[in-house]
């Protein structure tokens, strides 16, 4: 059995041993003593970790351990690269260790500062946008809801209510002053110390700590009058767009207009545009451009194909328009982006491995992409 970590990674003035009895923290303001000790060696870049695994449907797939689908990671974001708007079937709890950012959730922009906590469900497109001069560092807890639903208890689903009642006015950010984020953080780090679980005791500990976190959130949102119908309505909207997402996967690089996209979904143009914006937080054209630009990054980083050829293969018939869209979304020209990755040392290149993104079923973005990009390192 793996030896437990000796200390919790919190610098709260005095380090607490892992076995010490947890005490309830009273609400308090942000103080320097509550800062988190970030293990730099295990801190991963959000862009390199998340972006390559976002499919044409905007769904990110987390490579969970199937025996215990939960993970806790330290992540950093420097603001140079923005992860596409995405959603996922797992649930997400994020604690802000350092820096500040905006959580873009659908069409809302919610500020998150050091010591705050964010709670994100499975039907909402979102991303973190760094807005501080120093890099943003967060601790992310990600878990499959079935880990709790399949627990066998009649009240197991009650633990998940804060993630299922997220309507357009849901207060996703829990301020540091409530004291709840720090309590959640301590439990997140306890889960991290048990990963990967190597015994039944380890899995039991992880599930227990996770339930303690969920109970804190249930109590926090007890007075919120959200309705389950909101969750089901959003899920129905996403399901109605599945034919379009399949089309984008199978016909990668093909030209498609709003009229054609609406026809594929068997909707009128006006209804399609309204529903797509409500479901994804973006207009169809913006969503399509982001998807294509992200795919072009794989070509630029891993092939020697000319920019003009890449722009045509991903669906842009005009290279200058492609370059303008790329620069607006990525923050640099396609040529500068290619040069940036070619100049990185080999170890950093492995960390920033760019692969063609996958769908939620693990299928490559398109067979056509793979056939036309045989030189891409996957």
Secondary structure, DSSP 8 states (H G I E B T S, - for coil): -----SB-SB-SSS--BTTS-----------GGG-B---GGGEEEHHHHHGGGB-TTSBB-----TTS-EEEEEEEE-SSS----BB-SSEEEEEEEES-EEEEETTEEEEE-TT-EEEE-SS--EEEEE-SSS-EEEEEEEE-THHHHTT--TTGGGGGHHHH---TT---EE-GGGSHHHHHHHHHHHHHHT-S--SHHHHHHHHHHHHHHHHHHHHHTTT----HHHHHHHHHHHHHTHHHHHHHHHTTT----HHHHHHHTT--HHHHHHHHHHHHSS-HHHHHHHHHHHHHHHHHHH----HHHHHHHTT-S-HHHHHHHHHHHHSS-HHHHHHHHHTS-HHHHHHT-----B-TTS-BS-HHHHHHTTTS--
